[in-house]
Amino acid sequence: TIKHNQQIQHNHFRKDWQRRVRTHFDQPGRKSRRRNARLTKAAAVAPRPVDKLKPVVRCPTVKYNRRVRAGRGFSLAELKEAGIPRKLAPTIGISVDHRRANLSVESLTANVARLKAFRERLILFPRRSGQHKKIDSSKEDIEAYANGEKERAHKVHHVLPIKDMAKENAIGEVSTSDMPEGEEAAYRKLRDARSEARLVGVREKRAKAKAEESAAAKK
């Protein structure tokens, strides 16, 4: 704001701003270009999936630590426990984070099981035909994959999704037969108890007035 007898500000309101307005009329074209880029990448890396295997980690802070999400990479302890060399892991589609440390046995166990499940599904082709190495998959597995008998995964997280088991098990249905005796109508009992607590004053007043009326009638 302008105060006192100061010079009037020279505001530049006559710029050709309409010529510099950013529009997004190319959004449908960008959408198709992104889709074509994804298809091109998938064809270039085939038969490998387009993404890498990620660990299951907890979100930081007390507010969000009940949730799980995909982490940056597996720790070196998890790779060692699963029997996968740390230098081999990035070459077979496993993300590695050498900075991450396991602070609980639960996270270590869950991610080791995830690595082992991935290793069982993984099919490694020989780099050169006729030169089979120890880490490569067997000839039967490769032939089964070529014949379509083995599952083909376009994305790793479709085959091994990250699920929050605590959230899935948080709410469960209890059948009436599993409830203890006398607790079949638990909801009705709660509603009755709430109603009695709320109307206790009204009922006492009503009973008192009724007693006074009956006493007055006897006189």
Long-range contacts (C-beta under 8 A, 24 or more apart in sequence): 42-154, 47-145, 47-152, 48-93, 49-93, 49-153, 49-154, 49-155, 49-156, 50-154, 50-155, 51-155, 51-156, 51-157, 52-93, 52-94, 52-95, 52-156, 53-93, 53-94, 53-95, 53-114, 53-115, 53-118, 53-156, 53-160, 54-95, 54-156, 54-157, 54-162, 55-95, 55-97, 55-100, 55-111, 55-114, 56-107, 56-110, 56-111, 56-114, 56-162, 57-100, 57-107, 58-107, 66-166, 66-167, 67-164, 67-167, 68-162, 68-164, 69-162, 70-157, 70-162, 71-97, 71-100, 72-97, 72-100, 73-97, 73-100, 74-100, 74-111, 74-115, 75-100, 75-101, 75-102, 75-111, 77-101, 77-102, 77-108, 78-102, 78-108, 78-111, 78-112, 78-115, 79-115, 81-108, 81-112, 82-112, 82-115, 82-116, 82-119, 84-115, 84-119, 88-135, 92-122, 92-124, 93-122, 93-156, 94-118, 114-160, 117-160, 118-156, 118-160, 121-151, 121-153, 121-159, 121-160, 123-150
